[in-house]
Amino acid sequence: MSSMLFSDYSSSTTARFLPFSRSRLRVDGAVFCRRLLGPLHVRPPISVSLRTTLTVHSSSSSSPVISATMGTGTSAKIIDGKAVAKIIRDEITAEVSRMKDAIGIVPGLAVILVGDRKDSATYVRNKKKACESVGINSFEVRLPEDSSEQEVLNFISGFNEDPSVHGILVQLPLPSHMDEQSILNAVSIEKDVDGFHPLNIGRLAMRGREPLFVPCTPKGCIELLHRSGIVIKGKRAVVIGRSNIVGMPAALLLQREDASISIVHSRTKNPEDITRQADIIISAVGQPNMVRENWIKPGAVIIDVGINPVQDEKCPRGYRLVGDVCYEEACKVASAVTPVPGGVGPMTIAMLLSNTLSSAKRLHNFQ
């Protein structure tokens, strides 16, 4: 077999390929910090409970989340991530409203963005819109590229102590002069809605322990499987990619669901021999159309996390977005597959909102 290029895929970089606006919220290069839905107040910390809710469960399982077959010559059902995300957002909206009416508390999400990356700005803007759509308060800090690490840590400390903030997200990647691990570790584990804190990952890896939060993209993958009625227990599952953000936690989640797990990565020999044994494939490597028809077991379920630009002169932007899996070929042999775009992507922000709601419920002991 010819050599295959892999890379660790990070959901935080997804937006780099999406259209962007040149608008900025910094004024004269200074720090611009605001609460998007009102004034920002920093208050003393409060005690918290460590009970956890990993998902927002639907009160009705009858909503269709798998569409009909693609068309003539294809067999796969299409797992509609947009439809699932819409259901989840509606559930979150109802819960946010119930919580506000019952105890006067509105969940709050704080996002810290350092630098002028246009992809990161787009992603932060999408998170703001998502928060507003479900009634969650949104806080935002934008710092210039040359900010010191201590400045970022100071804002994290303030949000850690603010009881109106229930989730803190540091937008990645950070500038090269900053220690990413040190900054992410500074986020309170009770507000680590991205699920990246080492204690959350450690608990995820251990049987009998429950993380307070699960990383959003892999959590969205598992939620898609559940809400599509796909059984995980006892199945063979292969995760392609081993990043800390997607691949590794996805494998841990599948293991928790009693699947038998294999991980394919850049040093794996003959990866297609391994993937062909899988009942479920989750691919997160960021390589366009890498997984071909001969990699897929007939009847397998494909969750494609990749979002990659490929040149296409027919498109107004000059490119189109494709996944790690060759979609047209996968549809011929798989039983179900997520499209790109419109599959896993909408689930990532939906899971971020879900984690923020769960955090607010835990911090205020609201059932």
C-alpha positions as CSV (number, residue, x, y, z in Angstrom):
1,M,0.0,0.0,0.0
2,S,1.2,3.5,-0.7
3,S,2.0,5.7,2.3
4,M,-0.9,7.6,3.8
5,L,-0.7,11.0,5.3
6,F,-2.5,11.5,8.7
7,S,-2.7,14.5,10.9
8,D,-4.2,15.0,14.4
9,Y,-7.5,16.7,13.7
10,S,-8.8,19.4,16.0
11,S,-12.3,20.6,16.0
12,S,-11.1,24.0,17.2
13,T,-9.6,24.6,13.8
14,T,-12.7,23.7,11.8
15,A,-13.7,27.2,11.1
16,R,-10.5,28.1,9.3
17,F,-12.0,27.0,6.0
18,L,-15.3,28.9,6.5
19,P,-16.2,32.3,5.1
20,F,-15.3,35.1,7.4
21,S,-16.0,38.7,8.2
22,R,-13.4,41.4,8.5
23,S,-15.2,43.0,11.4
24,R,-13.4,43.4,14.6
25,L,-14.5,44.0,18.2
26,R,-11.1,45.5,19.3
27,V,-10.8,49.2,19.6
28,D,-7.5,50.9,18.8
29,G,-5.6,47.6,19.6
30,A,-6.9,47.7,23.2
31,V,-8.6,44.9,25.0
32,F,-12.3,44.8,24.4
33,C,-14.2,43.0,27.0
34,R,-18.0,42.9,27.2
35,R,-20.9,40.9,28.3
36,L,-23.0,40.4,25.2
37,L,-26.3,40.5,27.0
38,G,-25.5,42.9,29.8
39,P,-22.8,44.2,32.3
40,L,-20.1,41.9,33.5
41,H,-19.7,41.5,37.3
42,V,-17.1,39.4,39.0
43,R,-18.2,37.9,42.3
44,P,-16.7,35.6,44.9
45,P,-16.7,31.8,44.2
46,I,-19.5,29.6,45.4
47,S,-19.4,26.0,46.5
48,V,-20.4,23.5,43.8
49,S,-21.7,19.9,43.6
50,L,-19.7,17.4,41.5
51,R,-22.7,15.6,40.2
52,T,-22.8,15.5,36.4
53,T,-25.2,15.2,33.5
54,L,-23.4,14.3,30.3
55,T,-26.3,14.9,27.8
56,V,-29.6,16.6,27.4
57,H,-32.1,13.8,26.8
58,S,-35.0,14.2,24.4
59,S,-38.5,13.9,25.9
60,S,-39.5,12.3,22.6
61,S,-37.5,9.8,20.6
62,S,-39.8,9.9,17.6
63,S,-38.1,12.8,15.8
64,P,-36.6,11.6,12.6
65,V,-32.8,12.1,12.5
66,I,-31.9,9.8,9.6
67,S,-33.1,10.9,6.2
68,A,-34.0,8.6,3.3
69,T,-31.4,7.1,1.0
70,M,-29.3,9.3,-1.2
71,G,-30.8,8.1,-4.5
72,T,-30.4,5.6,-7.2
73,G,-27.4,3.3,-6.7
74,T,-26.8,4.1,-3.1
75,S,-27.8,2.3,0.1
76,A,-26.7,4.4,3.0
77,K,-29.1,6.4,5.2
78,I,-28.0,9.9,5.8
79,I,-27.5,10.9,9.5
80,D,-28.8,14.5,9.6
81,G,-26.6,16.4,12.1
82,K,-28.5,19.6,11.5
83,A,-31.8,18.0,12.5
84,V,-30.4,16.4,15.6
85,A,-28.7,19.6,16.7
86,K,-32.0,21.5,16.2
87,I,-33.8,19.0,18.4
88,I,-31.1,19.4,21.1
89,R,-31.2,23.2,20.9
90,D,-35.0,23.2,21.3
91,E,-34.6,21.0,24.4
92,I,-31.9,23.3,25.8
93,T,-34.1,26.4,25.1
94,A,-36.9,24.8,27.1
95,E,-34.6,23.9,30.0
96,V,-33.0,27.4,30.1
97,S,-36.5,28.9,30.3
98,R,-37.6,26.5,33.0
99,M,-34.5,27.2,35.1
100,K,-35.0,31.0,34.7
101,D,-38.6,30.8,35.7
102,A,-37.9,28.5,38.7
103,I,-34.8,30.0,40.3
104,G,-34.1,33.2,38.3
105,I,-30.8,31.8,37.0
106,V,-29.7,32.1,33.3
107,P,-26.7,29.9,32.2
108,G,-23.6,31.9,31.1
109,L,-20.8,31.0,28.7
110,A,-17.5,33.0,28.6
111,V,-15.2,32.8,25.6
112,I,-11.6,34.2,25.6
113,L,-10.1,34.9,22.2
114,V,-6.4,35.9,21.8
115,G,-5.2,37.3,18.5
116,D,-6.7,38.2,15.1
117,R,-7.2,34.8,13.5
118,K,-10.2,35.1,11.2
119,D,-11.2,31.5,11.5
120,S,-11.2,31.8,15.3
121,A,-13.2,35.0,15.2
122,T,-15.8,33.3,13.0
123,Y,-16.1,30.3,15.4
124,V,-16.5,32.7,18.4
125,R,-19.2,34.6,16.5
126,N,-21.0,31.4,15.8
127,K,-20.9,30.4,19.5
128,K,-22.3,33.8,20.4
129,K,-25.2,33.4,18.0
130,A,-25.9,29.8,19.3
131,C,-26.0,31.1,22.9
132,E,-28.5,33.8,22.0
133,S,-30.6,31.3,20.1
134,V,-31.2,29.2,23.2
135,G,-31.3,32.0,25.8
136,I,-27.8,31.4,27.3
137,N,-25.9,34.6,28.4
138,S,-22.7,35.1,26.4
139,F,-19.5,36.8,27.7
140,E,-16.6,37.6,25.5
141,V,-13.0,38.7,26.0
142,R,-10.8,39.6,23.0
143,L,-7.1,40.2,23.6
144,P,-4.4,41.3,21.1
145,E,-1.9,38.8,19.7
146,D,0.9,40.2,21.8
147,S,-1.0,39.9,25.1
148,S,0.9,38.2,27.9
149,E,0.0,34.8,29.3
150,Q,-0.7,36.4,32.6
151,E,-3.3,38.6,31.1
152,V,-5.2,35.6,29.9
153,L,-4.8,33.9,33.2
154,N,-6.2,37.0,35.0
155,F,-9.4,36.8,32.9
156,I,-9.7,33.1,33.5
157,S,-9.4,33.7,37.2
158,G,-12.1,36.3,37.1
159,F,-14.5,34.1,35.2
160,N,-13.7,31.2,37.6
161,E,-15.0,33.3,40.5
162,D,-18.0,34.7,38.7
163,P,-21.2,32.7,39.6
164,S,-23.0,34.1,36.6
165,V,-20.5,32.4,34.3
166,H,-21.0,28.6,34.2
167,G,-18.7,27.7,31.3
168,I,-15.3,29.0,30.2
169,L,-13.9,28.4,26.8
170,V,-10.4,29.5,25.6
171,Q,-10.5,29.6,21.8
172,L,-7.6,27.6,20.3
173,P,-5.1,27.9,18.9
174,L,-3.3,30.3,21.2
175,P,-0.3,32.5,20.1
176,S,2.9,30.6,20.0
177,H,4.4,32.4,23.0
178,M,1.7,31.1,25.3
179,D,1.7,27.8,27.2
180,E,-1.5,26.2,26.0
181,Q,-1.5,23.5,28.7
182,S,-0.9,26.0,31.5
183,I,-3.8,28.2,30.3
184,L,-6.3,25.3,29.8
185,N,-5.4,23.9,33.2
186,A,-6.2,27.2,34.8
187,V,-9.9,26.9,33.9
188,S,-11.9,25.6,36.9
189,I,-12.8,22.0,36.4
190,E,-16.4,22.9,37.3
191,K,-16.6,25.3,34.4
192,D,-14.5,23.3,31.8
193,V,-17.3,23.0,29.3
194,D,-14.8,22.1,26.6
195,G,-13.9,19.0,28.6
196,F,-10.1,19.5,28.1
197,H,-9.1,19.6,31.8
198,P,-6.8,16.7,32.7
199,L,-9.1,15.6,35.5
200,N,-12.1,15.5,33.2
201,I,-10.1,13.4,30.7
202,G,-8.7,11.2,33.5
203,R,-12.2,10.5,34.8
204,L,-13.4,9.8,31.3
205,A,-10.7,7.1,31.0
206,M,-11.5,5.4,34.3
207,R,-14.3,2.9,34.9
208,G,-16.6,3.9,37.7
209,R,-15.7,7.6,37.4
210,E,-17.7,10.3,35.7
211,P,-16.2,13.4,34.1
212,L,-18.0,16.7,34.8
213,F,-17.8,17.4,31.0
214,V,-16.9,15.5,27.8
215,P,-15.2,17.2,24.9
216,C,-17.9,18.6,22.6
217,T,-17.1,17.0,19.2
218,P,-16.7,13.4,20.4
219,K,-19.7,13.8,22.6
220,G,-21.7,15.0,19.6
221,C,-20.5,11.9,17.6
222,I,-21.9,9.6,20.3
223,E,-25.1,11.6,20.6
224,L,-25.6,11.2,16.8
225,L,-25.3,7.4,17.2
226,H,-27.7,7.3,20.1
227,R,-30.4,9.5,18.5
228,S,-30.1,7.6,15.2
229,G,-31.0,4.4,17.0
230,I,-27.6,2.8,16.3
231,V,-26.5,0.2,18.8
232,I,-22.9,0.6,20.1
233,K,-22.7,-2.1,22.7
234,G,-20.8,-5.2,21.5
235,K,-19.9,-3.6,18.2
236,R,-16.4,-3.2,16.7
237,A,-15.5,0.4,16.4
238,V,-12.5,2.1,14.8
239,V,-11.4,5.7,15.5
240,I,-9.2,7.2,12.8
241,G,-7.0,9.8,14.5
242,R,-5.7,10.1,18.1
243,S,-5.9,13.9,18.9
244,N,-6.6,15.0,22.4
245,I,-9.6,16.9,21.2
246,V,-11.5,14.3,19.1
247,G,-9.8,10.9,18.5
248,M,-8.7,9.9,22.0
249,P,-11.9,11.0,23.8
250,A,-14.0,9.5,21.1
251,A,-12.3,6.1,21.6
252,L,-12.8,6.4,25.4
253,L,-16.5,7.2,24.9
254,L,-17.0,4.2,22.6
255,Q,-15.3,2.0,25.2
256,R,-17.7,3.3,27.8
257,E,-20.5,2.2,25.5
258,D,-19.1,-1.4,25.6
259,A,-17.7,-1.3,22.0
260,S,-14.4,-3.0,21.1
261,I,-12.1,-0.3,20.1
262,S,-9.2,0.1,17.6
263,I,-7.4,3.3,16.9
264,V,-5.8,4.0,13.5
265,H,-3.1,6.7,13.3
266,S,-0.2,7.9,11.4
267,R,2.0,4.9,12.3
268,T,-0.6,2.3,11.6
269,K,0.3,-0.2,8.9
270,N,-2.4,-1.2,6.4
271,P,-5.1,0.9,8.1
272,E,-7.7,-0.2,5.6
273,D,-7.4,-3.8,6.9
274,I,-8.4,-2.6,10.3
275,T,-11.2,-0.3,9.3
276,R,-12.8,-3.0,7.1
277,Q,-13.5,-4.9,10.3
278,A,-15.4,-2.0,11.9
279,D,-19.1,-1.8,12.5
280,I,-18.7,1.8,13.4
281,I,-16.0,4.2,12.1
282,I,-15.3,7.7,13.5
283,S,-12.8,9.5,11.3
284,A,-11.1,12.7,12.6
285,V,-7.8,13.2,10.8
286,G,-8.4,16.2,8.5
287,Q,-7.4,14.5,5.3
288,P,-9.9,14.9,2.4
289,N,-11.5,11.7,1.0
290,M,-8.9,9.5,2.7
291,V,-11.3,6.7,3.6
292,R,-12.4,5.0,0.4
293,E,-15.0,2.3,-0.4
294,N,-12.5,-0.5,0.1
295,W,-11.8,0.7,3.7
296,I,-15.5,0.2,4.7
297,K,-17.2,-3.0,5.8
298,P,-20.6,-3.4,4.1
299,G,-23.3,-2.1,6.4
300,A,-20.9,-0.1,8.6
301,V,-21.9,3.2,10.2
302,I,-19.7,6.2,9.3
303,I,-19.3,9.3,11.5
304,D,-17.1,11.8,9.6
305,V,-15.6,14.5,11.7
306,G,-13.3,15.9,9.0
307,I,-14.0,19.2,7.2
308,N,-11.5,19.8,4.5
309,P,-11.4,22.3,1.6
310,V,-10.7,21.0,-1.9
311,Q,-10.3,23.1,-5.0
312,D,-13.4,23.4,-7.1
313,E,-13.7,26.1,-9.7
314,K,-17.4,25.5,-10.1
315,C,-18.0,26.8,-6.6
316,P,-18.3,30.6,-6.0
317,R,-15.6,30.4,-3.3
318,G,-13.3,28.4,-5.5
319,Y,-13.4,25.4,-3.2
320,R,-15.9,23.0,-1.5
321,L,-15.8,21.2,1.8
322,V,-15.4,17.5,2.1
323,G,-14.9,15.0,4.9
324,D,-12.2,12.5,5.6
325,V,-14.4,9.9,4.0
326,C,-15.2,9.8,0.3
327,Y,-18.9,10.4,0.7
328,E,-20.1,9.1,-2.7
329,E,-18.2,5.9,-2.2
330,A,-19.2,5.4,1.4
331,C,-22.9,5.8,0.5
332,K,-22.6,2.7,-1.7
333,V,-21.5,0.3,1.1
334,A,-22.3,1.9,4.5
335,S,-25.6,1.5,6.2
336,A,-25.5,5.1,7.5
337,V,-23.2,8.1,7.1
338,T,-22.9,11.7,8.2
339,P,-22.6,14.3,5.4
340,V,-20.0,17.1,5.3
341,P,-21.0,19.7,6.0
342,G,-24.2,19.2,8.0
343,G,-23.2,16.1,10.0
344,V,-20.9,16.4,13.0
345,G,-20.3,20.2,12.7
346,P,-23.7,21.4,14.0
347,M,-23.4,18.9,16.9
348,T,-20.2,20.4,18.3
349,I,-21.8,23.8,19.3
350,A,-25.0,22.0,20.4
351,M,-22.9,19.9,22.8
352,L,-21.1,23.1,24.1
353,L,-24.6,24.6,24.9
354,S,-25.6,21.3,26.6
355,N,-22.4,21.3,28.7
356,T,-23.0,24.9,29.7
357,L,-26.6,24.1,30.8
358,S,-25.4,21.1,32.7
359,S,-22.8,23.2,34.5
360,A,-25.4,25.8,35.5
361,K,-27.7,23.1,36.8
362,R,-24.9,21.6,38.8
363,L,-23.6,24.8,40.3
364,H,-27.1,25.9,41.4
365,N,-28.3,22.4,42.4
366,F,-31.2,22.6,39.9
367,Q,-32.8,19.3,38.8
